Amino acid sequence: MANLDIEKTRTQARALLDSRIESVTQLVKARQRVAEIKEQLADAERDAKRSYVRATKDGWSTEELKKLGLEPGAVTRRRKTSASQTAGQASTPPHGDDILDTATTQS
């Protein structure tokens, strides 16, 4: 049996782990950047909606804004989900466990 150097082995193992840790660190940084940009986009969309509403309150018609290339599409209100839809979604198990429950209760 070969004589193994424990310190050399530990150093090699740490180097392997360090490279894996670096890739996860980069992944976390990328995900943080995505979250920040999504937040900035949401802020910009809110500002655009407010500005569009302000323009209409200042006398610009929807048709005039449309002719200027300022479509109201992003300004429309989002539909709120009804309470029954939300309740139905909340009761569904996240990993398809309901398929097994349905199969066992029907037999």
C-alpha positions as CSV (number, residue, x, y, z in Angstrom):
1,M,0.0,0.0,0.0
2,A,1.3,3.4,-0.9
3,N,2.2,5.9,1.8
4,L,-0.4,8.8,1.5
5,D,0.4,12.3,2.8
6,I,-2.6,13.5,4.7
7,E,-1.7,17.2,4.4
8,K,-1.2,16.9,0.6
9,T,-4.5,15.1,0.3
10,R,-6.3,17.7,2.4
11,T,-4.8,20.5,0.2
12,Q,-5.9,18.8,-3.0
13,A,-9.4,18.2,-1.5
14,R,-9.7,21.9,-0.5
15,A,-8.7,23.0,-4.0
16,L,-11.4,20.9,-5.5
17,L,-14.0,22.3,-3.0
18,D,-12.8,25.9,-3.6
19,S,-13.5,25.6,-7.3
20,R,-17.0,24.2,-6.6
21,I,-17.6,27.0,-4.1
22,E,-16.5,29.6,-6.6
23,S,-19.1,28.3,-9.2
24,V,-21.9,28.5,-6.6
25,T,-20.8,31.9,-5.6
26,Q,-21.0,33.1,-9.2
27,L,-24.5,31.5,-9.5
28,V,-25.6,33.4,-6.4
29,K,-24.3,36.7,-7.7
30,A,-26.0,36.1,-11.0
31,R,-29.3,35.4,-9.3
32,Q,-29.0,38.5,-7.1
33,R,-28.4,40.5,-10.3
34,V,-31.5,39.1,-11.9
35,A,-33.6,39.9,-8.8
36,E,-32.2,43.5,-8.8
37,I,-32.9,44.0,-12.5
38,K,-36.5,42.6,-12.1
39,E,-37.1,45.0,-9.2
40,Q,-35.8,47.9,-11.4
41,L,-38.0,46.8,-14.2
42,A,-41.1,46.7,-11.9
43,D,-40.2,50.2,-10.7
44,A,-39.8,51.4,-14.3
45,E,-43.1,49.9,-15.3
46,R,-44.9,51.6,-12.4
47,D,-43.3,54.9,-13.4
48,A,-44.4,54.4,-17.0
49,K,-48.0,53.7,-15.8
50,R,-48.1,56.8,-13.6
51,S,-46.6,58.9,-16.4
52,Y,-49.2,57.7,-18.9
53,V,-52.1,58.4,-16.5
54,R,-50.5,61.8,-15.8
55,A,-50.4,62.5,-19.6
56,T,-54.1,61.6,-19.9
57,K,-55.0,63.8,-17.0
58,D,-53.0,66.7,-18.6
59,G,-55.2,66.5,-21.6
60,W,-53.6,64.0,-23.9
61,S,-56.2,61.6,-25.4
62,T,-55.4,57.9,-25.8
63,E,-55.6,58.3,-29.6
64,E,-53.1,61.2,-29.5
65,L,-50.7,59.2,-27.4
66,K,-51.2,56.2,-29.7
67,K,-50.3,58.3,-32.7
68,L,-47.1,59.3,-30.9
69,G,-46.2,55.6,-30.4
70,L,-47.2,55.6,-26.8
71,E,-49.5,52.6,-26.6
72,P,-51.5,52.1,-23.4
73,G,-50.9,48.3,-23.4
74,A,-48.5,48.3,-20.4
75,V,-50.8,50.7,-18.5
76,T,-53.9,48.4,-18.2
77,R,-54.7,47.1,-14.8
78,R,-53.9,43.6,-13.9
79,R,-56.7,41.3,-13.1
80,K,-56.9,40.2,-9.5
81,T,-57.4,36.4,-9.0
82,S,-60.7,35.5,-7.4
83,A,-60.7,34.1,-3.9
84,S,-61.9,30.7,-5.1
85,Q,-59.0,30.5,-7.6
86,T,-56.4,31.4,-5.0
87,A,-57.9,28.9,-2.5
88,G,-57.9,26.1,-5.1
89,Q,-54.3,26.7,-5.9
90,A,-53.2,26.9,-2.3
91,S,-54.7,23.4,-1.5
92,T,-52.8,21.7,-4.3
93,P,-49.7,19.9,-3.1
94,P,-46.5,21.3,-4.7
95,H,-45.1,18.0,-6.0
96,G,-48.0,16.2,-7.6
97,D,-48.9,14.3,-4.4
98,D,-52.6,14.9,-5.3
99,I,-52.2,12.3,-8.2
100,L,-51.4,9.6,-5.7
101,D,-54.3,10.7,-3.4
102,T,-56.8,10.7,-6.2
103,A,-55.7,7.2,-7.4
104,T,-55.9,5.7,-4.0
105,T,-59.3,7.3,-3.1
106,Q,-60.9,6.2,-6.4
107,S,-60.0,2.5,-6.1
